[in-house]
Amino acid sequence: MDIDEIAVGPNRSSDADDFFQSDRDLEVRRARQERTNFTRGRPVQLKGKVLALTLADNEPSKGSAVYAGTSGFVVTRIDLASKKVTASYSGGHKGPVTSVAVVDAKQIVSGSWDKTAILWDVEVNAVADVQQRN
């Protein structure tokens, strides 16, 4: 009898990731996987967890949007009408982005665990100014 022909029961697995894990550990992993595959409604997929969120209602030419600061060191603009990411601001922070504020229709500011505050020019998607604190 070949090893592949052996039936695998509910508490047994041929998956190497399952070795030396309790049933509870396996269930926790399955529950986490189900949360990442959440498809009810129209979820927006982002790289990293959202740590800060602010509404940008002062951009009449662009429509309403939110800016999200993420654990992936990125600030993302999400258009509320289309539910799509319309811009990403990266390359400035070296730590998770924990605060985001809209200055006006042309600028946002973000703060990070790396102790920097960055002023972003949203029209050209570039860093306008960086303030470092010790």
C-alpha positions in Angstrom: 0.0 0.0 0.0 1.3 3.4 -1.0 1.4 6.2 1.7 -0.7 8.4 -0.6 -3.5 5.8 -0.5 -3.9 6.0 3.2 -7.1 7.9 4.3 -6.3 10.9 6.4 -8.7 11.5 9.3 -9.9 14.8 10.8 -7.1 15.0 13.3 -4.4 13.7 10.9 -2.7 15.4 8.0 0.0 14.8 5.5 0.6 18.6 5.4 4.0 19.4 7.0 2.6 22.7 8.4 0.2 20.7 10.6 2.8 18.6 12.4 3.2 19.2 16.1 0.2 21.5 16.3 -2.9 21.0 18.5 -6.4 20.9 17.1 -6.9 24.4 18.7 -3.9 25.8 16.8 -5.2 24.4 13.5 -8.7 25.9 14.2 -7.2 29.3 15.0 -5.2 29.3 11.7 -8.4 28.3 9.8 -10.4 31.1 11.4 -7.6 33.6 10.5 -7.5 32.4 6.9 -11.3 32.8 6.6 -11.1 36.4 7.8 -8.5 37.2 5.2 -10.7 35.8 2.5 -13.7 38.0 3.6 -15.8 38.7 0.5 -19.1 39.9 1.8 -19.9 43.3 0.6 -17.2 45.1 -1.4 -14.0 44.9 0.7 -11.0 46.9 -0.3 -7.8 44.9 -0.3 -4.8 46.7 1.2 -1.2 45.6 1.9 -1.0 45.7 5.7 -3.5 46.4 8.4 -5.2 49.8 8.6 -3.9 51.7 11.6 -5.2 55.2 10.8 -8.2 56.4 8.7 -9.4 59.9 7.9 -12.1 61.3 5.6 -11.1 63.6 2.8 -14.2 65.6 2.1 -12.5 68.8 0.9 -11.5 67.4 -2.6 -14.5 68.5 -4.7 -12.8 67.7 -8.0 -11.9 64.2 -6.9 -15.0 63.3 -4.9 -15.1 61.9 -1.4 -12.3 59.6 -0.3 -10.6 58.2 2.8 -6.8 58.1 3.4 -5.6 55.0 5.3 -2.3 54.6 7.1 -1.2 51.0 7.2 1.3 48.7 8.9 3.0 48.3 5.6 4.5 51.9 5.8 2.1 53.2 3.2 -0.7 55.8 3.0 -3.4 54.8 0.6 -6.2 56.9 -0.9 -9.5 55.1 -1.4 -12.3 56.6 -3.5 -15.6 56.1 -1.7 -17.7 56.0 -4.9 -15.7 53.3 -6.7 -14.3 51.6 -3.6 -11.0 51.5 -5.3 -7.5 52.5 -4.4 -6.7 55.6 -6.4 -3.3 56.5 -5.0 -0.6 55.1 -2.7 2.1 57.2 -1.0 5.1 55.2 -0.1 8.9 55.5 0.3 8.8 58.0 3.0 8.2 56.1 6.2 10.3 53.4 7.7 7.7 52.2 10.2 3.9 51.7 10.4 1.8 54.7 9.6 -0.3 55.5 12.6 -1.8 58.9 11.8 -3.1 60.6 8.7 -4.6 64.1 8.4 -5.9 66.1 5.4 -4.4 69.6 5.2 -6.2 70.7 2.1 -7.1 69.4 -1.3 -3.4 69.3 -2.3 -1.7 68.0 0.8 -1.9 65.4 3.5 0.3 64.7 6.5 1.2 61.3 7.9 2.9 60.2 11.1 4.7 57.0 11.8 6.4 54.9 14.5 9.7 55.9 12.9 9.1 59.3 14.5 8.6 61.1 11.2 5.8 63.4 10.1 5.7 63.6 6.3 3.8 66.2 4.3 2.7 64.7 1.0 1.9 66.6 -2.2 -1.1 64.5 -3.4 -1.2 66.1 -6.9 2.3 64.7 -7.8 2.3 61.8 -5.3 5.6 62.9 -3.7 7.1 63.9 -0.3 6.9 67.7 0.1 8.5 67.8 3.6 9.8 65.5 6.3 10.1 66.3 10.0 12.1 63.9 12.2 11.8 63.7 16.0 14.1 61.9 18.4 
